């Protein structure tokens, strides 16, 4: 299962030193009303500075460890702000998203629940619902995940964001075993976000599990990813390993990898000079399907689908 956080959730920054000092003074026991008012002003300054400062700092972080260090720093500052204004849903939303990214699912859920209880129709509600859905996904509550994504879709969202939410919802339908709704919802996802490579690959997987021909959608996934990575034919694998992408169950990563390798094999088979590359991708697809088969429980509902792929992958047989 794939999940990519909404951009508005990923705000990290260091506020001006004066603002940080005001936070600390206002959070002390017995702080004066004037101090609290000053902290409120600093708090607003802090929030308004987040987007631009996020781009400056996060863009310079080249590793996951560096990005997590920035998230921890931002979370400490958000918690200081919440000590002064515990009912601030904007800060609560940021804190919830940061905790989810850092793996603190219980407290991410707590923050999302608190903020949604305070402002169920507020401007932060879509991000809060998205974060809570991610937490529920991590914990295996697929019915709750579905419900949160459906609630988020009631709000006006930018087209690409709507496509992301729909893609995650479609993956949730796959987790629930409803391939028909998964195919339909992935189709909606790529209509809203035609440049969403993982949406196209998800559609291919849903079609395959539904018994439909996935080749066109899989080829489209390769094309979109390649276009975004300066023509690299195997750029789809960069999308699969991008930060924020995860799979539930975790071994389903191999379904995505195998489908991508099969699509690349078909692409290179169409070129007389690409026979060797096609053969290598088919071998890689077999390795991925075998990895899935070795890790999945015996009663996984998709075993028959994987068995069909394993039966024909070496011979490149048609469906």
N, C-alpha and C positions, 0 to 999 in steps of 0.2 A: 504494500500500500504506500502510496506516494503522498507526501505532505510538504507543501512549501508555504512558509509563513507569509502573511500579508505584509506588504512593505511598511505600513503604518505601525506595525507592531515592533519594528526592529530599530528603535531609536535609542542610541547610546551617545553620551556626551559627558564632558566635564563642564559644569557651570562656572561662571566667573568666580574668582576667589572670594569676592565680597558677598556674593549670593550664598556660597557655601558657609561662610562665617555666620551669616544671618540665620541659616538653617540651624546651625549648631547652637547658637545662643537661644533661639526661640524654642528649641526642643528641651531646654533645661527646665527642671522643676521650678515653678514660681516665676516663669518668664512673664514680663509685663505685657499689657495689651499693646503698647507701642511696638514692642519687640515682635509680637505676633503679627501685627499689621505690616511691619517691615518684612517679616518672613513671607507673608502672603505676596507682597510685591515681588520679592526675590523669586518666589516660587513661579509666578507668572513669567518672569523674565527667563527663568530656567527652561520652562516648557516651550516658550516661544523660540528659544535658541536651539532646541534639540535637532530639528531636521538638518539645518546647515552644518552644525557641528558633528552630527552623526556622519555625514558624508565625508567630512575632513578626516575624522579619526578612523572610521571603519574602513575607508578605502586604503588606508596605509597599513592595515593589519593583514599580513600575508599568510598567517597560519591560524588554525583553529584555536590554539592556545592563546594567541594574541587577542583574537576576537572574544574569547571567553573572559580574558582578563578585563577587557573593556566592558563586557556585560556585567561582570561582578562590580566594577567601579560604578557603573550606571545604576545598578540595583541598590547599592549602598546609599547613593544619593536619593533615589526614589523612596527608599524606606525612611530617610530623614524627612523628606517632604510629607510622607504619609503620617509620620509622628505628629506633624503640625496640622495637617488637614486630612484626617483619615477617611473623609467622605468624598475626596477628590477622585472621581472615576477616571479621569484622564491619566493621572499618575498610577492609579491602581491597574489600569489596562497595560501600561508600559511595564509595571512590575510583574504582572502575570505573564506577559510574553517573554520577558527576560528569564523568569524562573523556569518556564517551559523549556526554553533553549538550553538552560543549564542543568536540566534533568530533575528539578525539584517539582515533581508533578503534583504532590499533595498541596503545596502552598500556591502553586500556579492556579490550581482549581479553586482554592479558597479565595484568592484575589478576584478571579473571574466571577465566582458566585456572588461575592459581596458587591462588586460593581454593578452586576446585572440586576441584583435586587434593588439597588439604589436608583438605577436609571435603565430600565429594560428597553426603552426606546431612545436612549441617548445617542449622541454621535459616536461614542466608543463601542456601542453594542455589537456591530458586525465584527470588529477585531476581537472583542471579548468572547463572542460565540465561536469564532475561528480558533482562538487559543484553547478554549475549553474542549472543542472538538478534537484538537490535536492530543490533549491530555487523555481524553476518553479513548482515542485510538490506541495510544500507548498502553493503556490499561485493559484493552480488549473489550470495551463497552461499545460495540458497533451500533447497537440500536440508539444509544444516547448520542453517539457521533453523528449518525444520520439526522437525528432530530435537531441538533445544533446547526448543522449545515443548512438544513431547510429553513430554520429561523433566520439565519444570516442572509439567505437569498431573498427574504422579504424586503430587505433594505435596498435603496439605490446604491449600486456599486459600479465602479469603472468597469468597462468591458473586459479587460484582461483579468482583473480581480475576480469578476463573476466567473470567467472561464476556469480560473484556478479553483474556486470553491466548488464548482460543478465537477471538475476533475476529481477532487478529493471525495466528493459525494459519490461519484460513480465507483471509485475504488471501494468505498464503504459498502455499496450494493454488492460488489464482488465478494467482499468479506462475509456478507450475509447470504451469499449464494444465489442472488437474483441477477442472472446474466442479462435478462431482457431489459431491466431497468438500467443496468450498467451500460449496455450498448447505447441505449437512448440518451443517457445522461452524458456519457463521453461525447456523443455526437453534438449535444448542446454545448459542451465545454469547448470543443474546437471551433464551433461556429462563432462563439464569442471571442475566442483567442486562437485564431488560425496559426499563429506562430508558436504555439505551445507544443513543443516536441513530445514531452512526456504525455500530454493529453492524447496525441495521435497514437503513441505506442500503447497507452492504456486502452484505447479503442480497439486496437488490433488484438490485444490479449482478451478483451471482453468478447469480441466477435469470434475468436478462436474457441473460447470456452462455450460460446453459444452454438457452435457448429457452423458458423458463417466463415466466409473467406476473409482472412485478415490481411492479405498481401498489400492491398492498396493503402490501407491505413498505416501499415508498417513502413512502406516505402515513403509515405508522406512524412513520417516521423524522422527518417534519415535525412530527407531533403531539408526539412525545417532546421534540424540541428546543424547540418552542414552549412546552410546559409548563414547561420548565426556564428559559425566558427571558421569563417574565411574559406569555406569549401572543403574542409577536412571530412572525408567520407565517414569516418568512424566517430564523429563528434558526439553522437548520441550517448556514448559511454561517459563523456564529461557531464552530461545532464544527469545520468544515473548516479554519479558520485558527488554531485553538487551538495554543499552544506544545506541542511534543511530537508533533504530528501531521505525518507526512511520507508521501510517496508514492514507491514504487519500481515501475516507472519514474516519474520526476518528472512526466511529462506525463499520467499517469493521474489527476492532480488534476482534469483537465478532465472525465473520466468522472463523477466524483462531483458536480462542479458541474452538468454537463449533466443528470444524472439528477434532481438536486434541483430545477433549474429546470423540468424537464418535470412533476415531481410538483406543483410550485406552480401551473403552468399548468392542470393538471387540476383542482386545488382551486378556483381562481378561476373556471374555466369553469362550475362548478356553481352559481355565483352570478350572476344577471343583471347585477348592478352591477360584477362583476369582470372583464368582457370585456377591457377595456383592459389590466388588470394581467396577465391570462392571455396576451395577445398579447405584452407586453413580456417575460414569462418565456420564451415560446417563442422569441423572437428571441435572448434570452440563451443559451438552450440551443443554438441553432444556432451562435452564436459559440464556445461551449465545445467543441462537437463539431468544428468546423472547426479550432480550436486544437489539439485532440488529433490530428486528421488531418495537420496540417502538421508536427507535431513527432515523431510516431511513425515508426519505420523502415518501409520498404515491406513487410517480412515480418512485422510484428506480427500475432499470431494473432487479435487482436480487430478488425482492420480491417473484415471483413464486418459485424460487429455495428454498428460506428459508421456504416458506409455505409447500413445500414437506417434508423438514426435520422435521418440527414441527408435521406434520401429522403422521410420522412414528417413531419418536425418542423414544417414551415411549414403543412402541411395538417391537422395534428392527426389524422392517420389512425389507426384502431385497429391493433393488432398483428395 
